[in-house]
Amino acid sequence: MRKNYIIKKIICFGLVFTLLLPAAAGCGDFRDFPADALPNREESEDFTSLGLSPEFDYEVPESLPSILADQVGYVIGSNKIAMINSETTPETFALVDAKTGQEVYTGKIENKGFDVAANAYISYADFTDFNKAGTYYIQAASIGRSYVFEIGQEPYEALFSKVFRQYYFNRCGLTLSTELAGEAAHNACHLREAQMKEEAMIKQDVSGGWHMDEIGSRDVAKGCQAVNSLLLAYELYPEAIGDDMGIPESGNNVPDVLDEVKYEIDWLLKMQDAKSGAVYASVSSVDSKASGYLLYIDGITMDATIRFAATMAKFSYLYQSYDREFATLCLQAADRAYRYVENYLADVSQEQYFFAAAELYRATGGYRYHNVVKAYLEQNTEQDLGNDFVFWGSVTYLSTKQKVDMTLCSSLAQNLMRQGEIISYASKDSKLLVNTDEKKGGNAGLLRDMMRLAVVDHIITNHEYATVLENHLHYMLGRNLQAISYLDGFGGRSYQEVDAGMGIMAQVDLNAELLLLLTAILDEEIMVGEE
């Protein structure tokens, strides 16, 4: 490229000189000009410019790999595909041992064509047949190479552990030991009493719970969202998260997922008004130069109260076999919050009311809750399972051991299966093999869909659904057009190089849905590669 540029400059200079030559001849012949008429000048590197200063304020485009792979790895026996983002590709690719530099497998590149949603040409490098454990990368002539990844029996174990322990790292009001937390260790924080934002003279203890951001805020709505997803993971796969996950409560004969959730539940109980049963929305931390920091309790909201009612009832039902007394306390708190909301139904959605009633009905068998559930389902025969409240309430009603309306349950089950088919079809129809639009981002929507597909797969155990689930994990770990991992500390290129707000693990609600996805993938019944 540089050589061609120099040749073009020489040609251009020759043309200019040729055009100027006749004009110069009219003033005398250059060949007759005496050389000694020129003044003597010493050679110098100094030069005079034309008065133009070069500007270098352009941005150098970032060089991204065109071969996209899961930057953590692939399970032995699973479908193993890397993707190539290029309009033109060579015929073959090679799998290279990262330690020795030796090619260990070669295959043909399969051109898939142009993906309209992704606005990219996509091809596949399929190395499913290769199942030797090790670390590798994909390379292809004129295309380059991928990031390094692992092939092994359990490439996601470390990831699974860290995603779960993210909640322990985010605990407020607790000293985290170096032994358990490593670099995340810190002294107990936010122990002082918080004051009501609207009544500064009223103060109370609201320590505990999970930090929602770097300044230590805690939020009822987001906390309930995370708890519901974690409890759903426990319901579907009760053996997946044992009593040995490396948190302070490990070894107490209670599944660590319930122990971790209880830490948030203890804080949620502090957020309920003792007199009315209503729930305060959040606790915010504000730095103060005079006193270090101040804690404020934000006001009561119906959104926080109805979410609290549903979440407490769900936890109570699942925790009763471990601590019946505490489970009863949570159920009573749920009922009080629900009764408070009944006085302000115009301020909550039907979907939220349905979800809370479904959880309370499963936990108590009370007919008044069942009437609310049936009324909603009879009025909404085509349930919007894209709505989290409808989805959670529907799954709870289908799984309750109380007396149910079989006609409504049959309709719910069919709708849930239909939703699974829609998600699966959309994923397989995409050349990126995920149900997302790259132009719009969409990790939150992606995880929401995988939560639904995990439920459907648990019901009918479909090998195709298991493959779809794992393809979405591949996407989040680097098999996307930006070639980034959306998960902290995993993969060769982090989302932080593009946009710090794109991370999943730092968001407690999304992290819980990620854990559910990982739990489904790691569960023995649906492990990709098993028939």
Disulfide bonds with the S-S distance in Angstrom:
none
